[in-house]
């Protein structure tokens, strides 16, 4: 248990920051999952739309320090690769 007033304040700040970070991480995971589901369904337009919504969320999560910045970049890059691969394998109409 915190004894000093500064330690008690630190505990409050940590709890607040943890809640914010948890919210940001959840929002990011949901956005990434929506992109992955759209890719799995084979609907390229839906995948691109979901990716455009997810990219700033993922990058902001990295910028805020919830996840490492390189991890955010890697996630965005791999999603973009998978969407690009869908384009290459589309049958000609």
C-alpha positions in Angstrom: 0.0 0.0 0.0 1.3 3.5 -0.9 2.4 5.5 2.2 3.3 8.9 0.9 1.0 11.3 -0.9 3.2 11.3 -4.0 3.0 7.5 -4.1 -0.8 7.6 -3.7 -1.0 10.1 -6.6 1.3 7.8 -8.7 -1.1 4.9 -8.0 -4.1 7.0 -9.2 -2.2 8.1 -12.3 -1.1 4.6 -13.2 -4.7 3.3 -12.8 -6.0 6.1 -15.1 -3.3 5.5 -17.7 -3.9 1.8 -17.6 -7.6 2.3 -18.4 -6.8 4.6 -21.3 -4.2 2.2 -22.7 -6.5 -0.7 -22.4 -9.2 1.2 -24.3 -6.7 2.1 -27.1 -5.4 -1.4 -27.3 -9.0 -2.8 -27.6 -9.9 -0.3 -30.3 -6.8 -1.2 -32.3 -7.4 -5.0 -32.0 -11.0 -4.5 -33.1 -10.0 -2.5 -36.1 -7.3 -5.0 -37.1 -9.8 -7.9 -36.7 -12.3 -6.1 -39.0 -9.6 -5.8 -41.7 -8.7 -9.5 -41.3 -12.3 -10.6 -41.5 -12.8 -8.5 -44.7 -9.7 -10.1 -46.2 -10.9 -13.6 -45.2 -14.3 -12.9 -46.8 -12.6 -12.1 -50.1 -14.3 -8.7 -50.5 -11.5 -6.4 -51.5 -13.5 -3.2 -51.3 -14.6 -3.9 -47.8 -11.0 -4.8 -46.9 -9.7 -1.6 -48.3 -12.4 0.4 -46.5 -11.6 -1.3 -43.2 -7.9 -0.8 -43.7 -8.4 2.9 -44.2 -10.2 3.1 -40.9 -7.7 0.9 -39.1 -4.4 2.4 -40.2 -4.6 5.7 -38.3 -5.9 3.8 -35.2 -3.0 1.4 -35.3 -0.4 4.1 -35.9 -1.8 6.3 -33.2 -1.7 3.4 -30.8 2.0 3.1 -31.6 2.6 6.8 -31.4 1.0 6.9 -27.9 3.3 4.2 -26.7 0.6 1.5 -26.1 2.5 -0.7 -28.5 5.9 -0.1 -29.9 6.0 2.1 -33.0 7.7 -0.5 -35.1 5.1 -3.1 -34.1 2.4 -0.7 -35.3 4.2 -0.1 -38.6 4.7 -3.9 -39.0 1.0 -4.5 -38.5 0.0 -1.9 -41.0 2.5 -3.1 -43.5 1.4 -6.8 -43.3 -2.3 -5.9 -43.6 -1.5 -3.8 -46.7 0.5 -6.7 -48.2 -2.4 -9.0 -47.7 -4.8 -6.6 -49.3 -2.4 -6.1 -52.2 -2.2 -9.8 -52.7 -6.0 -10.0 -53.0 -5.8 -7.6 -56.0 -3.2 -9.8 -57.7 -5.3 -12.9 -57.4 -8.6 -11.4 -58.6 -10.0 -13.2 -61.6 -10.3 -11.0 -64.7 -13.9 -10.0 -65.5 
